[in-house]
């Protein structure tokens, strides 16, 4: 009898060991109650129809890392927190250099955090679309080849990309079901620049589908493939901003060292403000757009989204490069990330657009700016016509998306145009486009060519430039200050760089950024102003649930 009991104990032990060797699986749940709870949200576009993705199984994100995750514990995670959480790139590199941390541990720390929070129905943010299955083996190679004198601070640093940026071996989906199998043959130019500096591409993050130029009045941060991105400072309470929603959310929750977003008009500035991260929209052409799914070749740009101005400067140093295949690309003076801690606001003249004076956080920021020796000049901006802005986007996307498909997409894609994608979505609109595809439908009716629209575009861009240039000359300003993405369309059409830096939280707990805008090709000046403001405010806080 005892022999059978012993055998039973052995079988039980083996069975338990087998169960312990399985990762916790995500199970889709009935979200009806959550959707009903948001049905009367004061912001109409937060009245969700769907939260979870019906296209993507998030268990596939973590399957390549099963063995490593099973060997990484909550104790390991907590012991590494002081070395990684909210640390800037230079501090993380110091920990690697002194032997306290490896690049493999750094990547596994972030993968574990995503596994921990994204697999929990109470904490998931729908930040991810995919992870790079080769990331840990690449990190081990960085550890093996590391030298004491690093070639660049980005060496070994895991970076997340908005999923409209090509990066092998992952698909580039723009969040759309139609592009689910769009696996390009080569990296975007900007990704090549990151890899040249030794950076690691950790994965792809969610976004407002087609960079929020697809459906009308739909939620920010929703895509068919990624589901509804949620704000870590208030899940289903606050908007995530968009369209670089996953980039902002992932950085805020410390899912990576930094992320790359993209902006046509507000798509970096908006989610940066809503998630208390630093976001820089550069001058058009400073960073290559080759291999990035477009809205507008006239206005599109990629840009860094980070937890500090220093990290933003480090990423800009790596990303700024001339691309001969990008018509707006230009050669610029290299960005410096050195000595940002020595910058000052004393004597700087900052123009404040008068309607923003009423904002309570802006009032606090202005008080501190003046205390630091800056002069803040309130003014009413010139009235300029921007009524052709939407038309510019329609004309450009109609022409530019087919160019991306021809030059940079997977050769197996069966789509050649916006019309093709509209037709695909109509086959199952509830699954592919639950909020409709009103903008895409409008684009299909557009008849003007880019050449036909060129004269109107020049007038539009001249007007936008005048919106900033006139007051900057009249009041001898170093920069204009704004809030989040509230002047984004003007900065976009003027080709003026803009950077959002955390300035605090509203009484309800929602983050908000001060946005600094300077003339074209003055990113270094912008970074210096931002660094000084960041030191003054020290406003960023980690979301409570993700500490």
C-alpha positions, 0 to 999 in steps of 0.5 A: 500500500505504501508503495502505491502512496509513494508513487502517487506522491511522485505523480502529484509532485510531477503534476504540480511541477508541470503546472508551475512550469506554465506561465499564467495565461490571459483569458478574455473576459466579459467587459460589458460592465466596464463598457456600461460604466463608461456609457455616460462618461463626460467625454463622448469619445471615452464611451467605449464600444470595445476595450479588449482586442478581438484580433490579438492573443496577448499570450503570444507576446510572452510565449518566446520568453516563457523559460526566462519569465519562469526563472524571474521572480517578483523578488528579482523585479523588486531588487532591480527597481532602484536601478531601473525604475524612473532612472535616466539612461546615463544612470542605468548605464552607470549601473551596468558599468559597475556590474550591478546590472546587465542589459539582459536583466534590464530587458527581462525586467521590462518584459516581466513588468509588461507580463505582470501588468498586461496579464491582469484585468485590473491593471492592463493598459493595452499598451502592446501590439507585439514584442521582439522575440529576439530581444533577449538573445540580442541583449546577451550579445550586447553584454558580451560585446560591451566595452568600458568606453561606450560608443553611445549611451543608447547601447543596450537600451531597450526602446519601444516603437509605435507600430507604424514604424518598420522594424524587423522581424515584427509586423508593422500594422498601424493597428489595423487588421488589414496590415496584420501581416505587413512584415517588411523586409527591412527596418525604417531608416530611423530604426537603423540609426538606433541599432547603429548606436547599439539600441535594442528594439524591445517591441511595438506599442499600440496607437490610435489606428492609422495614427488617428486618421481613420474614424471620426470622433472615435476614442483616442488610443483605439486600434483593431489589433491593440484594443483600447489603450488605457491611461495608467493615471486613471484607467477608463477615467482619463484619455490616453491622448493620441495617436502615439497612445501606446508610446506615452502609456508604456513610458509612463508605466516604465515598460521601457527606457523610452519609446518612439512616437510619431506626429502629424499634428499633436500625436506626440504632444497629446499623449505625452501631456496625458501621461506625464512624459517628455515628448519632442516633435522635431522640425520636419526632416530632422528625423527620417520618415522612410519606412514609417506608415504615413498620413502626410509627407508634408507634416509627418515626423517621428520623435522621442517620448521619454521620462526626462529631457536628458533621455530625449536629447540622447535619443535625438542625438541618435536619430537626427540624420540626413536621409537621401530618400526623404524629400524633407530631410536635411543635414543639421548640427548634431544634438548635444546631450552634454551639460543640460544640467547647466542650462538656465531660464534667467533672461529668457523671454517666453511668449504665453498665448493669452487664452492659456493664462486662465489654466491653473497649472499654467499659472503655477508654471508661470510663477515659477518661471518668473521666479527663475528669472524668465520674462513671460509675455502674454499676447493675443496671437495673430488670426490666421486661416487654417481652414485647409488643414484637413484637406492637406491631410486628405490629399497627402494620405491618399497619395502617400499611403500607396507610396509606403505600400509600394516602397516599404511594405511587405510584398505579400500585401494585397492592398494598393490604396485607401480604397482597398483598405476601406473595402477590406474593412466593410467585409466585417465592419464590426470586427475591423472598424467598430467606430466606422471609417469616416475619414478613410471614406472621405479620403476615397472621395478626394480628387485633388492631387498633391501637385494641384494642392501645392499652392494652397499648401504653401499658403497654409504653411506660410500662415502657420509660420506667421502665427508664431513668427510675428509675435516672436519678432514683435516681443523678441521671444526665445520661445512660445509656451502652450499646453499639451497639443493645443497649438499643435496644428500651427506648429505642424504646418509651420514646421516648428519643433515643439516639446512637452515637459510635465508641469503637474497634475490637475485636481482630478489627478490628470497629468498636463504638460507645458509645451515649448515651441521654437523656430525650425531647426532649433532643437538644441535651444528647445532641449536646453529650455526644456531641461531648465523647466524640468529642473524647476518643476520636477513634476513627473510622478510614477502612476500609483498602480505601476510603482 
